[in-house]
């Protein structure tokens, strides 16, 4: 689909922002045509898309009607992308900008928060189209139609809430939506990617179990024999090689109880065991890694995640990422939750003020590609990014204070003594040849003009993007 590499000289953009916005507007019209009747139930809260997805399936008659209405959604979204994939892909490929392609869940849990954090550093966030992935691929294997509806509503309205930002008349676009799925990859490449995934699966399972397993099938067979969570966990001889969310028996149990035997999807083997479910989960993670790598390369984009487990497997495969990906992923960590308090409108302010380049310079300070690749767990990168933001905030506060001090000084001392003397009658009228009222007036006018200019600069700094970010931090 897209073959260009990041280091190549970018070609001239042939697709305009106006064309891109027309396509994305059509995308939202597609959503509105199927789900417009229930969008008024979406609340103002950041997680209201989750609430509406849980609410609707509870009403049998309403949810059954919606399910019937969206029966041909897969055909509609397929037709949409057949028409619009090429121009959007061309725009992404040709755009000389820092782009990140999301992976992890179908969409980030709370897209608003994910966008606020990512947009501090990234020009364009590329989101896999949830309609395409759910309606075309998961619909076929989902047994429970109410569960399918729940996922659709959650992820579609997650995107709907950012409609204004997605349609923002900005270049580069802050958010783009594209179909991202192995089903779009040609057969030869897809086969190679699946072979790489299975090879890495066998290698990983061999490492965490201490067994010499030569294939993916052997790995699945090895776990299949265990039908208890405790039994599967005991097979790990290297729990230090597990993602932190799976590294203890308690956390592993919590994870498996959520994942295993949900009954929501078609089972491909009779009497599947807990061990088989875990093996299939691991295989899906390594396949997702190959998919993500493939599309990152072709879209000239960095990988970004908001979920620890898939991020762990991606790093296991690639052996560490570069500076841009490290910073983008560091911003998703818990210590930057305060960014979520920033109003989404601040992103428009940042783009209007052209502050993204400045923010990127701030966040990059003290970080190199070598350091980022070495610190796979992102701990040191997170610490450096946090320190960089604090330094920027301290500098911002210092600059505002300095401007305020200058303005206050003008009020009290900067009006020349000669001007004050004339006005107070302290200097006799007869010395007008030395100091005239005209001169005094000009002095006062100049001082007050300087003070007004300083106050304007202070106000601009206080209402600017960095101050909005600082208020969220405080």
Number of C-alpha atoms within 10 A of each C-alpha: 14 17 10 15 15 17 7 8 10 14 10 10 14 11 16 13 19 13 13 19 19 12 20 19 15 14 16 16 13 16 18 14 10 15 17 12 10 13 16 8 13 18 13 9 10 14 18 18 27 20 16 19 22 17 14 20 21 12 9 11 11 11 18 15 10 19 17 9 12 16 13 13 19 18 13 16 21 16 11 16 17 10 11 17 15 13 16 22 20 16 21 25 24 20 22 17 18 17 29 27 26 23 24 19 14 19 20 20 18 19 21 19 22 21 22 21 23 21 22 21 25 24 22 23 24 26 21 20 21 24 23 22 19 21 22 17 14 15 18 12 13 17 15 14 15 21 15 21 22 21 19 20 24 23 24 21 22 24 21 17 20 16 15 11 18 20 21 17 15 15 14 19 23 23 21 22 19 18 20 22 17 20 13 10 16 10 11 8 12 17 13 12 22 18 16 16 24 22 15 20 27 21 18 22 27 20 17 16 19 13 16 13 19 15 18 22 13 15 26 22 14 19 22 19 15 18 16 13 20 14 14 22 21 12 17 19 14 14 18 12 17 17 16 14 14 19 16 15 16 12 13 19 18 14 14 19 13 9 14 18 14 9 11 14 16 11 14 8 8 6 9 15 19 24 24 23 20 19 23 16 15 21 21 15 21 25 20 22 25 22 21 23 19 20 21 22 17 17 26 26 26 27 26 27 24 22 16 14 16 21 20 19 20 22 15 16 17 12 11 22 23 16 19 25 24 26 25 23 24 27 27 23 17 9 12 15 15 16 20 19 15 19 15 15 13 18 22 18 16 20 19 13 11 12 16 19 14 13 20 17 11 18 24 17 13 12 17 15 14 12 18 22 20 16 15 17 16 21 12 16 27 23 12 19 21 16 16 19 19 15 13 16 18 12 12 17 16 12 14 19 13 13 17 17 12 16 21 15 13 18 12 8 10 18 18 13 12 17 20 16 14 19 13 9 9 10 15 10 12 9 10 13 7 7 17 16 14 11 14 20 15 13 19 18 13 14 19 17 12 16 21 13 13 20 18 12 15 19 12 13 17 17 13 17 25 21 17 20 21 20 15 15 17 7
